[in-house]
Amino acid sequence: MALYLSRQEAAAGNLLRRVFEDSTPRQREQHAEVVVRARLLFSQLLVQRGELATAVEELRGVLARNRHCSAGWSQLGWLHERQGDHAEASEAYQKAWALSLENDPAVGFRVAFNYLKSGDPVRAIDVSKKVLARHATYPCIEEEVLKVGYTMLKP
């Protein structure tokens, strides 16, 4: 983490890669949470390098081992959104939002926004209303999702 923060991404990536390769399965099992965080950080490094496909595969590896990693689903949603695949992004964000017990308004906004972009205004409106029910003052969701969703429904 210190190497990453001091902008030595290459050294941080090499160190993270060695952690994955040199550790035994038993060590990885004992320190599962640390390994998951390291792999999430590694996927962020891959995104910074422009290796989006590799970052997606890394995140899929994290999620194959730990399906309850909200941060992993959120990162995967962000990557799909960046690639323009809003249907996949909304699915990944939906899983992250469900894992946060529908209590994270930022993830809820991303779910609704991607439903809207993928052409599903009804779901976008439903999610937006759930976000506003818990966080009434959450900015932008009414303007960017609800109003646009309602106009998409009108003939």
N, C-alpha and C positions, 0 to 999 in steps of 0.2 A: 504494500500500500504506500509506503514511504517513497519508493522509486516512482510510482505512478504520480504521486502528488508533486514530486520534484521534477516532473516532465521527462523522466527517463523511461519512456514507454517500452522501448525495445528491451532494456534490461529487465523491466517488470514482466514483460511477456515471456522472456526466456526463463526467468525464475519461476513463474507460474507453471510453465510447461514442464519444467523439471520436477516441480512438486507433484504433478499428475503422473509423470512417468516413473519417478523413483519411489513413490510410496506403494506399499503393499496393499492388497485389498482390505486386509484387517485394519491397517492404519487409516485408510479412507473411510472405513465403516465407523471407526471410533471418533473420527473428527469430521463427520459428514457435513455438519453445518459450516465449518471452515472451508471445506472443499467446495461446497456449493457457492459460498460467497466468492471464493477465488475464481471459480469458473465463470460466474457472472461478471466479475471484473475483467477476466480475460476476454469475454465476448464484447465488452465495451471497448477494449483495446483493439479488437479486430474491426469493430465498426469505425474507429478512428483511422485505421489503416485503409479503410475502404473495402475490406473483405466481408461484404454483407452476407454472402452465401455461406461462408465458413462460420460467421457469427450465428447464423440461424441454426446451422448444424450443431454448434456448441451448445446453444440454448436448448435444442431438442434433446441433446444428451443429458443436460441438467434435469430437464423435465421428465425424462424417461426414468431417472433414478428418484426424483422427488416431485411428484405430481402436485404437491401442496405448496409449491414455491410461488407465492404471489408476485414477487419481484421478477422471477423468470418469465411468467406469463405476460407481465406488463412489458418487459423488454422485447419479448417476441412480438407482441402487438405493435409496439413502436416500430420494429423493423419491417413488419408487413405493411404498416401504414406508410412508411418511408418508401417502400417499393411500389406503392400504389394498389396493393391488394387489400381493399377495405373490408371485404367479407372475411378473410382470414384474420385481419387485425381485430375486427369486432368480436370474433370467436375467442381469440386469445385474451383480449381485454375483458370479455365477459367472464372467463374463468378466473382472472385476477380479481375482478370485482366480487365474484361469488366467494372467493377465499377471504376477502376482506369483510365478509358479511354485509356487503352492499353499503359499507360505511365510508368508503374513500371517495369523496366527491370528484377528485381529479380523474380517477380511473372511470368512474361513472360517466363523466363528461366524455372521455375518450370512447367509451362503449357507444353512447348515444350518437356522437359525431360520426363514428365509422358506420353505424347502422344507417345513418342518413346518407352518407357518401355511397354506400353499397345499394341504395335504393329501397330501403325498408323504413319509411317514415313512421309507421305505426309503432314499431319497436323502439325507434329513437324517441318518440314522444313518451312512451311508457317509462323508459329508463330516465328521461329528463324529469318526469314528474316524481319518480322515486328519489332522485337526487335532491330536488327542490323540497320534498317533504321532510328530509332530514337536515338539509343545509339550505334554508330559504334564501340566504343572501349570496349563494355561490354565483360568482360573476360569469357573464357571457353565455351561460347555458340557455337562458330564455331567448336572447337575441340570435345566437348562432345555431341553435338546434330547434327549439320549440316553434318559433315563428316560421322558420324555413320548412319544418316538418308539416305544419298546418297548411302552408301554401302549396306544398306538394300534394296534399290530400284533396284540395279543392279542384274541381274540374275546370 
